[in-house]
Amino acid sequence: MESNRKLSKEQRVELLSLLQTRFEENRNRHSGIGWDKVLAKLEKSPEKLWSLGEMERTGGEPDVIGYSEATDEYLFVDCSAESPKGRRSLCYDREGLESRKKFKPENTAEDLADSMGITLLTEEEYWVLQKIGEFDCKTSSWLKTPAAVRELGGALFADFRYGRVFVYHNSAPSYYAARGFRGILRI
């Protein structure tokens, strides 16, 4: 990751305050996890704090939704009610974008996630997110697509309708104003 991906002291203080407030207001997302331990990890990872800042800047409202004992990492995920506004109208990946003949969007979900230092949610991670709330009731989100599906030209996306999660497929070059992506960051 590039070394210039750091927040100023003022930006860091403001972001940490916002993250702590969100963390405390949404304890159902991370029961048994204390803010002090999360903060200690964040303070040791300025580049990941920058990524959280990018998640916030693009409308993701990142929050902790779990902890991996195996890797000793906290899992930050976009918890905005709908797919983040600053990450919509994107093809799935570069190959999909380049295959479009006209009306190309500005970017792709995978490229934007990579530039932010995050990854798209997998189908399994999306299901975990939906267990702590109802997300994407009016929008949808691209998901990290298995290679076997991608090799056939498809890409996965999901949403929450009629009281349940739906996972669908679309061609990777497609894009819609109501489809974006949710990211995950491990710290």
C-alpha positions in Angstrom: 0.0 0.0 0.0 1.2 3.5 -0.8 2.9 5.4 2.0 0.8 8.6 1.3 -2.3 6.8 2.5 -2.4 8.4 5.9 -4.8 10.7 7.5 -3.8 14.0 9.1 -4.0 14.2 12.9 -7.3 16.1 12.7 -8.8 13.6 10.3 -7.6 10.7 12.4 -9.2 12.2 15.6 -12.4 12.9 13.8 -12.7 9.5 12.2 -11.8 7.6 15.4 -14.5 9.6 17.3 -17.1 8.8 14.6 -16.2 5.1 14.6 -16.3 4.9 18.4 -19.8 6.6 18.5 -21.1 4.2 15.8 -19.5 1.2 17.6 -21.2 2.2 20.9 -24.6 2.9 19.3 -24.7 -0.5 17.6 -23.5 -3.0 20.2 -25.7 -5.7 18.6 -23.2 -5.9 15.7 -20.3 -6.8 17.9 -21.3 -8.2 21.3 -18.4 -9.2 23.5 -15.9 -6.9 21.6 -14.5 -3.9 23.5 -13.7 -0.6 21.8 -10.3 -0.3 23.6 -8.9 -3.4 21.8 -10.3 -2.2 18.5 -8.8 1.2 19.0 -5.4 -0.3 19.9 -5.4 -2.2 16.6 -6.4 0.9 14.7 -3.7 3.1 16.2 -1.1 0.6 15.0 -2.4 0.6 11.4 -2.5 4.1 9.9 -3.0 2.8 6.4 -6.0 0.8 7.4 -7.4 3.8 9.2 -7.1 5.6 5.9 -9.1 2.8 4.3 -11.8 3.2 6.9 -11.8 6.9 6.1 -12.4 6.0 2.4 -15.2 3.6 3.4 -16.8 6.5 5.3 -16.1 9.1 2.7 -18.0 7.0 0.1 -21.0 6.5 2.3 -20.2 3.0 3.8 -20.6 3.7 7.5 -18.1 1.1 8.5 -18.5 -0.8 11.8 -17.1 -3.8 13.5 -19.2 -6.9 12.9 -16.9 -9.6 14.2 -13.5 -10.8 15.3 -11.4 -13.7 13.9 -9.5 -15.5 16.6 -7.5 -17.5 14.0 -6.0 -14.3 12.5 -6.5 -11.9 15.5 -8.3 -9.4 13.3 -11.4 -7.3 13.8 -13.8 -7.2 10.8 -15.0 -3.8 9.6 -17.8 -3.9 7.1 -19.9 -1.2 5.4 -23.1 -1.0 7.5 -25.0 1.7 5.6 -28.6 0.8 5.2 -28.2 0.8 1.4 -25.3 0.1 -0.9 -22.9 3.0 -0.4 -23.9 6.0 -2.6 -20.3 6.8 -3.5 -19.8 3.3 -4.9 -22.7 2.8 -7.3 -23.0 2.6 -11.1 -19.9 0.4 -11.5 -19.2 -2.7 -13.6 -18.0 -5.7 -11.6 -14.4 -5.7 -12.8 -11.9 -4.4 -15.4 -12.6 -7.1 -17.9 -16.3 -6.4 -17.7 -15.7 -2.6 -18.2 -13.4 -3.1 -21.1 -15.9 -5.4 -22.9 -18.5 -2.6 -23.0 -18.8 -1.0 -26.4 -20.4 2.2 -25.1 -21.8 4.0 -22.0 -18.9 2.8 -19.9 -19.0 3.8 -16.2 -16.1 5.6 -14.6 -14.8 2.6 -12.7 -15.4 -1.0 -11.5 -16.3 -2.4 -8.1 -13.1 -4.4 -7.9 -10.8 -1.6 -8.9 -12.4 0.9 -6.6 -12.3 -1.5 -3.7 -8.6 -2.2 -4.4 -7.8 1.5 -4.5 -9.5 1.9 -1.1 -7.5 -1.0 0.4 -10.6 -3.1 1.0 -12.2 -6.2 -0.6 -15.7 -6.9 -1.8 -17.9 -9.0 0.6 -18.1 -12.7 -0.3 -21.5 -14.4 -0.4 -20.8 -15.9 3.0 -19.8 -12.5 4.5 -22.9 -10.9 3.1 -25.1 -13.5 4.8 -23.3 -12.8 8.1 -24.0 -9.0 7.7 -27.7 -9.7 7.0 -28.0 -11.6 10.3 -27.3 -8.4 12.2 -29.7 -6.1 10.3 -31.6 -5.6 7.1 -29.3 -4.1 4.4 -29.9 -3.3 0.7 -33.7 -3.2 1.0 -33.8 -0.7 -2.0 -30.4 -1.3 -3.6 -28.1 -4.2 -4.3 -24.4 -4.9 -3.9 -21.9 -6.7 -6.0 -20.3 -9.7 -4.2 -16.8 -11.2 -4.6 -17.6 -13.7 -7.4 -16.1 -17.2 -7.5 -13.7 -17.7 -10.4 -15.8 -20.5 -12.0 -18.8 -18.0 -12.3 -16.6 -15.2 -13.5 -14.9 -17.3 -16.2 -18.4 -17.8 -17.7 -18.9 -14.0 -17.9 -21.1 -13.7 -14.8 -20.9 -11.9 -11.5 -22.8 -12.2 -8.3 -24.8 -9.5 -6.4 -27.3 -9.6 -3.6 -30.0 -7.7 -1.8 -32.7 -8.1 0.9 -36.3 -8.3 -0.3 -39.5 -9.8 1.0 -37.9 -10.6 4.4 -35.0 -12.6 3.0 -31.6 -12.4 1.2 -31.5 -13.0 -2.5 -28.2 -13.7 -4.3 -28.4 -13.3 -8.1 -26.2 -13.2 -11.1 -25.7 -10.7 -13.9 -23.1 -10.2 -16.6 -20.0 -8.4 -15.3 -20.2 -5.5 -17.7 -23.6 -4.5 -16.4 -24.1 -1.6 -14.0 -27.0 0.1 -12.4 -27.6 3.3 -10.4 -28.9 1.2 -7.5 -26.1 -1.3 -7.4 -22.8 -0.7 -5.6 -20.7 -2.8 -3.4 -20.0 -3.3 0.3 -16.4 -3.8 1.5 -14.7 -5.6 4.3 -11.5 -4.5 6.0 -9.6 -6.8 8.4 -7.6 -5.0 11.1 
